[in-house]
Amino acid sequence: MLKLIADKAAKKYEFTYLLPEFYTSAEVAKAAAEVEELVKKVKGKIVSTEDWGKKPLAYKIHKGSKAHAEALFTHLVIEMEAKNAQKFERDVYLSEKILRHLLVVEEKASTPLVEKSFDKEKAPEKDKETQE
C-alpha cells in the first residue's frame, strides 16, 4: 500500500488586505492585531509587514451600505503550513473589517523574472531536414 506523505514544511505566503479608507490609525492597528491573531490561530508567523497606504481602487467595492472608491492597503509575508492556508483565508473572509484580500504562495527569490536571452552560438541546431 502506498502512503502519501503530507508536506509538513511551512510555506511562505504573500497576503494583501484592504481596509476602508476612513479608518483611523487606531482602527487600522486594531485590524492589524486581528489579522495577527488569525495568523497565530493557524500556527503561523508574520515574517514582514508593509503598509502601502491609501490608494484609489479600479472600481468601487460595496460592503455593507457603503461604496468604497479608495482603500488602505497592507501587505504581509506569512509563514504557515500549507494545510492551514485555507482555514486562515476562511477566517479572513469572515472578518467584517477587511474589504478584500489576496493570499498567494510566495515565489522563490532564485526564480528569474525574465528568461536569459538566447546566445546564438549556444542555441541548439535544428535538423537539416527541417531547414530545407
QUIVEN-V665328 format. One record per pair of residues at least 6 apart in sequence whose ideal C-beta (glycine too) atoms are under 7 Angstrom apart, sorted by sequence separation. I is the first residue (numbers start at 1). J is the second residue. D is the distance in whole Angstrom. If there is no record, write none. Layout:
i=I j=J d=D
i=I j=J d=D
This chain:
i=39 j=45 d=7
i=92 j=98 d=6
i=39 j=46 d=6
i=60 j=67 d=4
i=61 j=68 d=5
i=60 j=68 d=6
i=80 j=88 d=7
i=19 j=28 d=6
i=60 j=69 d=5
i=92 j=101 d=5
i=36 j=46 d=6
i=57 j=68 d=7
i=19 j=31 d=6
i=57 j=69 d=6
i=56 j=69 d=7
i=57 j=70 d=6
i=56 j=70 d=5
i=57 j=71 d=6
i=89 j=103 d=5
i=55 j=70 d=7
i=54 j=70 d=6
i=55 j=71 d=7
i=17 j=35 d=7
i=54 j=72 d=5
i=55 j=73 d=6
i=85 j=103 d=7
i=53 j=72 d=7
i=53 j=73 d=7
i=52 j=73 d=4
i=52 j=74 d=7
i=51 j=74 d=6
i=52 j=75 d=6
i=50 j=75 d=4
i=49 j=76 d=5
i=71 j=99 d=6
i=48 j=77 d=5
i=77 j=106 d=6
i=46 j=76 d=6
i=47 j=77 d=4
i=47 j=78 d=7
i=68 j=99 d=6
i=46 j=78 d=6
i=47 j=79 d=5
i=21 j=54 d=6
i=44 j=78 d=5
i=45 j=79 d=5
i=12 j=47 d=7
i=44 j=79 d=6
i=44 j=80 d=3
i=63 j=99 d=5
i=43 j=80 d=7
i=42 j=80 d=6
i=61 j=99 d=5
i=39 j=78 d=6
i=61 j=100 d=6
i=44 j=84 d=7
i=43 j=84 d=6
i=32 j=74 d=7
i=42 j=84 d=4
i=28 j=72 d=6
i=44 j=88 d=7
i=42 j=87 d=5
i=42 j=88 d=5
i=21 j=68 d=6
i=20 j=68 d=6
i=21 j=70 d=4
i=23 j=72 d=6
i=39 j=88 d=7
i=21 j=71 d=6
i=38 j=88 d=6
i=41 j=91 d=7
i=20 j=71 d=7
i=21 j=72 d=6
i=19 j=71 d=6
i=18 j=71 d=4
i=19 j=72 d=4
i=38 j=91 d=5
i=18 j=72 d=7
i=38 j=92 d=6
i=18 j=73 d=6
i=16 j=73 d=6
i=17 j=74 d=6
i=16 j=75 d=5
i=14 j=75 d=7
i=15 j=76 d=5
i=34 j=95 d=7
i=14 j=77 d=6
i=15 j=78 d=5
i=34 j=97 d=7
i=12 j=77 d=6
i=13 j=78 d=5
i=31 j=97 d=5
i=12 j=79 d=5
i=13 j=80 d=7
i=10 j=79 d=5
i=10 j=80 d=6
i=10 j=81 d=6
i=11 j=82 d=5
i=13 j=85 d=6
i=8 j=81 d=7
i=7 j=82 d=6
i=17 j=92 d=7
i=6 j=83 d=7
i=19 j=97 d=6
i=19 j=98 d=7
i=20 j=99 d=6
i=18 j=98 d=7
i=19 j=99 d=7
i=17 j=98 d=5
i=18 j=99 d=4
i=18 j=100 d=5
i=17 j=101 d=4
i=16 j=101 d=7
i=15 j=101 d=7
i=16 j=102 d=5
i=15 j=103 d=5
i=13 j=103 d=6
i=14 j=104 d=5
i=13 j=104 d=7
i=13 j=105 d=6
i=14 j=106 d=5
i=13 j=106 d=6
i=11 j=105 d=6
i=12 j=106 d=4
